Amino acid sequence: MSEPTSTDREKKRPPLNGRRALPSNNSNAEENDVPEMDAFGLIPRGFNPKDYLRVVDIHMFKEPNEINKQQHHTDKYYNPKLIVRRGQPFQIQIDFSRPYDPEKDQIWLEYLIGRYPQPNKGTYIPILIGDVLKPGEWGAKITHRENNSIRLSIMSSATCIIGKFRLYIAIWTPYGIIRTHRNSATDTYILFNPWCQLDAVYLDDEKEREEYVLNDVGIVFHGDVNEVKLRSWSYGQFEENILDACLFLMDKAELELSGRGNPIKICRVASAMINSKDDNGVLAGSWDNLYDYGVPPSAWTGSVDILLEYYSSKQPVRYGQCWVFAGVFNTFLRCLGIPARLITNYSSAHDNNANLQLDFFLDDEGQVDNRLTKDSVWNYHCWNEAWMTRPDLPVGFGGWQAVDGTPQETSDGMYRCGPASVQAIKHGHVCFQFDAPFVYAEVNSDIIYSRMGKNGSQVIEKIDTTHIGKLIVTKGVGNDDMVDITENYKFQEGSAEERLALETAVMYGVKKQTTQPTTYQPQKDIEMDLQVQKAVLGSDFKVTIILRNKSRNSYTATTYLSGNIVFYTGVTKSEFKKHSFSAKLEPLLSNTFDVMITSAEYLNDLLDQASFHFFVTARINETGKVLAMQKAVVLEIPTLKIKTKGQMVVDREMSVVVEFTNPLKQTLENATLRLEGPGVLRTMKKEFRQIPAMSTLIWDVKCIPKRPGLRKLIASLNCDALRHVYGELNIQVQKP
């Protein structure tokens, strides 16, 4: 081995720039060597470290059935290392070369994280052995002494850094400090602790902690407000390597280690890291129905494959849409111990300029003018809520915070959103960080329909104040029910409190353009209603338009129906149906008009989520007034059937059978089936070249369940002609 040259030595030295700053410490993975002997000066010849107390072994009690993982609710993690939650004592045992004598032996523990650990940054923690443990502060005391061993109870700080710490035992001798060797078997992960009152993420309800921290399967509500659909999602936060993958996300984002005890900072950084925009984060989004070189968003059944692929390749995984971003974000939060849940907002506004109104421009025909209309209404949009205190805000704004990993608009120069206090959004206090105005607009905008008048003025035809944020839901605690949490985000539509919250939001700087009352007179004489028959993929259905003349005058109306295939983001792909007709409206009567939609008209252009958007306008010829109405519909899609064969017992082989019948009049090409079940089987995939029309496919999978209790199997089928096909089954796995 050659001597290092002077240039090598130059490279190793930190740059001299007149500041005495250590290089930044923003990676949990990096570490530097700690000297095993810190000499106090010249060491005399006769010194032999073996004359002093020596550490022979350290027992971490890190098995799932041992005291630490049991008491800290970390026994589900597939991880051989010790995992504990902060602010709560845990046990270790140290075996020495001879009995420990507190009178003459002086020992202490050292917990280190990252490179260049420093006490003032919380990255180097020396712990002396004392007589009492103070709640929520670092400390250690002996609980048991026997022969050459001592048993320690160690308390971590309730505000300490979240991550993987290295442990050294230091022994004082007159000539220097002797440390144990670097031993990765004693590495200790410290997580957030919702069970500890001093922790910022403390949640006081045990049932809620079991749901929002420990449940590894959840439900995504999707579809449309008139036709709510649901599918299961495997969070898999305890699966092998997922904890390391989640810590890696913070390294990739270069979040300073000293900031990793703060859930607000962690959420903000993760919101940016979950999507790949501007930081090469976890998931690349795609909303254009083209998923080359990747997995279509609808094919994923959970977060584990996505996080593990990212952790190994370090490159964005293709592809995600809002529920995939939210599913992965939920895994990240629960894995680190932050209580979290997935939220769906139906009729979610994407307001480009945060003026609390969505502007829909109509042309002369009464159709939406796509050149001028920039805002859109998503059928639904998923984000997350994380539970924490907000010491940076006035009292009362802690609790659930909205965080969103789907890239929509930038915040402080990056694609991210939140944490925004849900309580602040409800009351219109959108001045509080972070990104409350954007979330407020998502749930509370008005839709303004207008068209250009003859003289170039803008004529407002209709203002719809109730279409946006129609329904906000999440999964129930301890069950699969849909829970309506719309009231958490806003007061009853049209109530005095709701208008007050709106005025507060405007006062705090959310721009709201006021429209001159002279330009807008709502149509009082005639009412319009639009109904769409429940539609099953591959079949015909009808749309019904009802016009009611409430006046004593006779009118005629020119009515126009436009049927569009839309992305769930409300963006139109193509118009597949145009239909116009004239109607005579007799005084005080209702008229009903049916329009048939055949499967041949829509099948060729169908998108992932098989959703249609019908837009109807009626011009009253006598008055020139225009009525406008829109409605989204989601096609009923076939499901997968899952069955099991044999006994379901831990460590014994069982069979899972997935069945699917092709409902279309065409052959499905290149279909992929996916099946997963946390604790039962890792994700399996199988390709099928062809599934002929009306035929049934059967896939039989053998597996060996690893965990007892109630488990969920989740399957998806995916091919170009048909997506969003799911199936699921709850099974009870017995102990052997």
N, C-alpha and C positions, 0 to 999 in steps of 0.2 A: 504494500500500500504506500503510495508516494506521499510526501509531506504536502499539506495544502499550500498553494502559492499565495503570495500577497494579494493577488487579484481575487482569489477565492475568498480570502478573509474580508476584503472590501465588500464583496457581494453580501456576505452574511450580516454585516453591520447595518443597523437601521440608518436611514439617510439623516445627515446632519442638516437640519433646516431651522436651527435656532429655537426649536420647541422641544420640550422634554416629554413628548408624548410617546407612549408605547404604541406599537402597531395595533390596529383595531382587533378586537376579539369578537368575531361574529360567526364562528363556526364551532359547533359542538363536537365535530368530528376531529378537529385538529387538536393536538396536544404536544407539550414539550417535556423533555425528561426532567425529573426531579432528582436532585443528588441524593444518593442513598446514605452519604455521610456528609454532614455540614460541619466542617471542623471549625473550632473557635480560635485557631492559630496553629502553631506547630504542634504536631502530635508526637508525644514522647515515644521512644523506642519500645518500651515495655507494654504499650497499649494493645489490648486484644479485645475487639468488640464482643467476643464470645464470653468475656467475663461478666458482661452486663445482661440485664433481662433481654430475652430474645423472643420475638413472635414466631411461634411454630405453625399456627394455623388460625384461620378466621372462618367462623361459621355464620352464614348470612340468613339462614332459615328462609330460603327463597323458593321452596317448592310450593305448588298451588295449595297443598293441604296444610302447610305450616302456618304458624301464627301471623307472620307479617302480611302475606298476601291475603289471608282470611280477614284480618282486621282492617286492612286498607282497601278492601273490595277490588283487588287487582288479581284475583285467582284465575280470572278468565283469559288473561293475556298468555298467548302462546310464546313465551319468552323465558329463557332459562335464568335470566338475571333477576336481582331483587328490584321490585317496583313498589314504591310507596307513595303516599299522598302527603303533601306538605302540611305542617302544623299539627302533626299527629305522631306520637312516639312509635318507634319500631325497635326491634331487638337484634343484637348481634352477640356472638360469643367469641372471645379471644383466648387461644391456648398459648401459654408461655413455656419457656424452657425450664422454669422453676416457679414456685408459688409467687404471686404478686404481693409486694409489701408496700402499702401506700406510704409508709413512713420514709422509705428511702428510694422507692422507684417513682420516677416522674414520667408519665406517658400522656399523650394527647392524640386526638384524631385529626386528620386533615382531609377535607373534601375539596376537590379541585374540579373546575370545568373549563374547557377550552384551553387556549394558549395564554401565556403570560398572566397567570391568575393573580388577582389583587384583592386584598381584604375589602378595600373601599368600594369595589365594584360588585361584591358578592360572589366573585368567581374563585376566591380562596377563602375557605372557612376553617379556621383552627378551632377545635372544641376541647376545652379542658374538662376533666371529670370532676363533677361537683356533687353536692348533696341533694339538691332539688332541681326539678325541671320546671322552668317557667313556661306557661302556655304560649305557644306561637313564637318562641325564641329558640335559637340554636342552643343545645346543651346535651350533656350526657351524665348518667349516674349509674353506679353499679347496683344491680338488683340481686346478684347472686355470686358467691365465690365458692369454688370447690377445687381442691388440689391445685393444679397449675392453671386453672381456667377462671375467667371472670365473665359474667353476663352483663351486658350494658343495655340500658334503655336510652335511645337517642331521640331527641326532639328536633325537628327541623323548623325553620322559621316559616310562618304562615304567609310570608311575602317573598319567599326565596325563588330563585330562577327555576324554570321548568326545563328539565333535560337530563342528560346522563352525566353523573359525577364519578370521578375516580376517588378511591379511598386509600389513604396511607395511614399507618400507625407510626407515630414518632416517639422515640425514647431518648430522654435526656441523659447524657453522660458528662463528666467534668470536661471532656476534651472535644465534645461536639454532639450533634444530634444524629442518631441513627434512624433511618426510615426503612419500612418494609419495601420489598421489591414491587415494581409495577405488576399488578395482578388483575387481569381483566375480569376474573371470576368474581371479584368483589365490587365491580362497577354497580352503581345504584341509580336507577331512574327515579326522579322525583316529579310528581304530577300535581295538577291543581286538585283541591280537595273540597268538593261541595258538601262534605260532612262536617267541615270545620268552621265554626262560627266566625273565626278571625280571617278566613280566606275571602277574597273578593268575589268568589263564585259560589259562596255558601247558599244552599237551597234547603229550606227547612222541612220539606215534606218528603218522607221516605219513598212513597209511591212515585212521586215525580222524579226523585233521584234514580230510581230503578228504570224509569222510562227514558229520561233525557240524558243519562250518562251510561247506564249499563245495558240498555236494549240494543242489540246489534242488527235488528231488522226493523225497517220502518215502512211507511206507506206514502206514495206520491199520488196526490189527487191531480187529475188532469182533465182533458175533455173541454167542456163548455159549461157555463153557469146553468144552462137548462138541461144539461146532460152530463153530470159529474161522473167521471170515470176514475178508477183507482188501480194501482199496481203496486206490488211490494218491491222494496229495494233493500239489498243486503249491504248494511254499512260495514260490517266485518272489522270493527275497530280493534278487536283483540287478536286478529289472525297474525300468523307468523310474519315478522318484518314490517308490519304496518306502523308500529310505534316508531321504528327507526326511519321509515319513509316520511312520517309526519314531522319528525325533528329535522330531517334533511330539507324539508320545504322552507324552514326558517333559516337554515344555513344558506340555501340557494338565494333567499331574499336578502341575505347578509344583514339580518336583524341582529344588532348588537346584543351579546349575551346578557348584559346587565338590564336590558329591557324585557327579557323573556319571563319576568315574573308578573307582568302586567297584562291581563286579558284584553284590555282595550287595544294595546299595541299589537298583540298577537293576532287579534281579529282583523285589524286594519291591514296588516301585512299579508295575512292569509287570503283576504278578499281579493288582493291583487295577484297573489301567486296561484290561485285555483285556475285562473284563465291565462292563456299563453300570450295575450296581447302585451306588448312592451316589456316583458321580463322573462320570456321563454318558460312560462309557468306550466302547470300540469296538463291542462286540456286546451286543444284548439277547437274553437267553435265553428260550426258550419250550419247555415240556415238555408242553403240553396238546393237541398235535395240531391246534391252530388257528394258522394263520400268515397272518392277514389283513395286507394292506399290507406284505408282506415276502416274503423268499425262505425256503422251508422249509430247515432245516439240512441235510437230505439232498441238496439240489440243488447245493450249493456243490462246486466241484471243486478249489478252492485258496484261498489267502489274499489274492491280489493284488487282486481285485475288492473284497473287504471293506475292506482297508486304504485303497485309493484312494478308495472312497466315503466312508469316515470322514474322510479327510484333506481332501476337498473340502467335505463337508456339515457337518462338525464335530458331527454328531448320531449316536447309536448306530445301527448297522446291524442290521436284523432279518433272520434270527434265527440264534441259535447253540445248539448243545448241546455236550457235553463235548469231542468230537473236533474240533469247529470252533474252540472256544476254544483247544485245545491246538495245532491247526494254525497258527493266527495267532500264538500265543505263540512257537512254534518259529521262524516267519519272523522275528519281532522279534529273537530272541536271535541267530540265525545272521547276520542282516543286520548287527548291531553287532559281530559277531566273537566272541560267546560260544558255545563248543561246546554243542550242545543236541540232545536226541533226544526223541521222543514215546513215551510208555509206555502200555500198556493193562494194567489190573488186572482179571482176571475174578472175578466174585462179590465185588464191592467193597462193603464195609459203609459205610452212611451212618448213623453212630451219633450220635443227637441229643445225648446227654449225656455222651459220652466215658467211659462206665463199662466199656469193652472188652467189652460184651456187647449183643447185639441181642435184644430181648425180643419174642417172638411169642406172643400170647395166643390160646388156642383157646376156642371156646364149647362148649356141651354136645354139639353135633353133631360136634365135632372140626374145625370150620372155623376159619380164622383170623378173629379178631374185629377188623375194621378200625377200630372206634372206639377200641379200647385200644392197638392196635399202631401205634406211631409210627415205629419204626426201619424201614429198608428195605435190601434188598440189590440193588444195581445189577447187571444182567447183566454189565456191564463199565463201567469208568470210565477215561477217558484224562487223563493229566497230562503234565508235561514233566520232564526232568532237565537241569540246566545244570551245566557243569563249571567249578570254581573252587577256589581255596584258601579256607580259613576261618580267617583269623588271629584272629577273635573267639572261636574255640572251641579246646579243647585239641588238641594234635597228634594227627593220625590221622583227623580228621573232615572233611578237605577232600575233593576229588573230586566225584562226582556229588551234586547237591542236588535234592531234589524241589521243584518249583514248580507251582502249579495255578492256572489262570485261571478255572476254573468256579466260580461262586458257590455255596457250600454253607453255610458258617458264617462268622461274622465273626471277625477276628483283629485285636486292638488297635482295635476299633471299625469296621473296614472289611472288606468281602468280599474276602479274599485268603488265600493259603496259601503259605508257604515264604519263602525257601529253607530246607529241612530236610535235614540231612545223612543220606543213605541209610545210611551206615555206623552213625550213631547210632541210627537206627530199628531196624536189624538187632539191635543189642546192647541195645536197650531203654533207651538213654540219652536219654530223651525230655525231660530237663530243659533241653537245649540249644535255643536259638532257631533257627528260627522254626516254630511249629506242628507239631512232631514228634508230639505225642500224637494229633492228628487223623489224620495219615498212618498212624501205628502202628495205630490202630483200624481204618482202611480195609483193612489187609492182615492183621490178626491177631485180630479179635474172635471170640467164641464166640456161637453162636445158642442161646438158651434157649427151649424150647417149654414153656408152662405154661398151666394153666387154674385157674379158681376152684373150690375144693372146696365141699362142702355147707355147711361152717361158716365160709365166707368166707376160708379160708386159701388160699395159693397152692400148687398142686400142680405140681411140675415133672415133665413127662412125658419130656423128652429134652434132652440137651445135645449139640450138634454142634460139636466143636472144630476140624473140618477144612474146613468149607464155605467159609469166607471167605478171600479172597486165594489161591484155588486155583492161579492161574497168572498170572505177571506177565511180559509179553513186550515186545520192541522189535524194530525192523528190524535185520538184520545189517549189518556194515560191508562196503560194496562189493558187496552182493548184496541180493536181495529176500526172503531167508530170515527165518523167525520165530526169534528167539533168546530162549530161556527165561532170564529174569534173576531168577526167584523167589528164588533163593539170596542175591541182593544185599540183599533186604529182610528175609528171615527164615531161621532155621535150619530143618532138616528138621522137619516137623510131628511133635510127640510126642517129639522128641529131648530129651536132658537140657539141651542148650544153649538150645533153644527155650523150655523152661519157665523156665530161668534168666533169659533175656532178658525174659520176661513178668513174673517177680518183680521184676526191676530196674525195669521200666516202672512197676509198681505202687508200688514204693518211691519212685520219683521223682514220685509224685503223680497218676498216672493212677488214677482211682477204679475199683476192681473190686469189685463186690458179691459177697461169698462166700455161697454157698447152703448151708443146713444139710443135712448128709448125710442126716438122718432123712427129709427130704421127698422125696428123690430116690433111687428104686431102679430102675435100668435094667431093661427087659424082657429077660430072658435066654432064655426058652423059645421065643419066636417071632421070626423075622426077616422083614423085608419088603424087597422090591426093586421098583423102578419102572423100566420101560423104555419109550422112545417111539420109534416107527418114524420114519425120516427122512421129513420132510414137504415136499412141493413145493407152492408156492402154487397154489390152485385144485383140489387133489386131496384125496382122503380118506386118512386114515392111522389106525393103531391105537396105543393105549396098553396096555401089559401090566403087570399087577400080579402079583407072585409072593409068596406067603406060605409060609414054611417052618416047620413045627412040629418043633422039635428035641427035644421032650420025649416022655415015654411017656404023656402025658395026652391025652385028646380035648378039643378046644376048638371054640367057635363064635365067629366074628368078624363084627361089623357094619362094613362098609367103605364109605367115602364118598370119591368122586373129585370134585374141583372143577377145572374147566378155565377159566382166566382169560386174557383178552387183557391184556397188561401193557405199560406203557412200559418202555424199557430200564432205567429207574431203579428197576424193581421195584415201581412203584406200579400197582395194578390199575385198569383202565378199566372192564371189565365181565366178568361171569361168563357164559360162553356154553355151559357144559356142567355138568350136575349128574348124578351117577349114583351110586346106592347099591345095595348087594347084601349078602346074608348068605353067609357061607362056612363050610363044615364043615372043620375042620382035624384030620385023622386023625394019630395018633402017627407021628413020624419020616417024614412025607411032605411033599412040596411041592405046592402048588396054583397053577395059572396061570389068570388071568382076563384076557380081552381086552375092551377097550372101544373101539368104533369112533367116530372123529371124522369127520364129513362136512364137505365144503367149505361146504355151505349153512349149517352151524351157525356158521362163523366169518367168512365173507367180508364180511358187511355192516359188521362192527365193527372191521375190521382197522386197525391203527395203522402209523405209519411203518416201524417196524423189524420188523413182522410177527413179534412174539415172543409165545409162550404160556407160561403158568406152570401146571404141574399140581401139585395139592396132594392128597396121599392120606393119609387117617387111617383106622386100623382099631382098633375097640375090642374087646378080648377080653372077651366077656360074663361068663365065669366069674371073671375076676380084676379086671375094671374097668380094667386097664392100657390105655393108648392108644399105638399106634405112629403116628409121623408122618414123612412124607417129602415133599420137594418137588423139582421138576425144571423147568428152563426149557428151551424149545426154540425154535429160530429157523427160520422157513420158508425153504425154498430159493427164491430170487427169480431171475427170468430176467436174463440179462446183455445188454449191448449189444455188438455186434460192430463192430470198427473195422478198416478196410482202407485201403491207400493205392494210388494209381494214379500211374504215371509215375516219373521218376527223382527221388531225394531229394538235391538239391544246393543249397548255400547260394545265395541270391539268384535261384533259378529257381522258376517256378510248379510246384506239385504239387497233387494232389487227395487229400482225405481223405473216405472214405465211412463213414457210421455207419448200421448196420442194427439194427432192433429188431422182434421178433415178439411181438404181444400174446397171452399165454398164457391170458387169462381168457375166460369165456363171455360177457363183457359188453364194450360199447364203452368205450374210455378217452376221457374228455373233457378238453380243454384241457391237453394235455401240453406240457411245455417241455423241449427238448433243449439241453444245454450242452456245449461242446467247448473244451478248452484244451490247450496244450502249450508250456511255457516254451522260448523260443528258436525255436519253429516258428510258433505262431500265438497271438494274443491271444484272450481268451475270446470265443466266438461263441455266440449264442442263437438258437433258432428255436422258434416256437410251432406246434403242430399242434392244430387244433380237435377232430378225432376220429381215433381209431385203432380201426377195427372189430375185433370178436372174431376171434382167430386170424389177423389179417392182418399183413403186414410193411411197415414204413415204411423208406424209404431217404433219407438226407440226404447230399448231395454238397457238400463245401466246398473252395474253392480257397484256397491259401495260399502264402506265400513264406518258406521257412525262413531264419533269420538266423544261426544258430550251428551249426557242425559238431559231429560226435560222436554219442554215444548219447543219444537224446531220448525223452521219453515223452508220448504223447497220452492224455488222460483225458476221458471223457465221462460225463454223467449224464442220466437221464430222470426227470422228476418230474410227477406229477399227483395229484389227490386220492385216487384209488383205488389208486395204486401208487407207492411211493417207494423210495429206496435201490436204484435200478437203475443199475448202473455198467458201464463197459467201459474197457479200456485197451490200449495197444499200444506196445511199444518199437520205435523206428525208428533207423536209422543214417543220419545226414545227412553227405554227402560234402562236402569242400572243393571250390570251383569249379575 
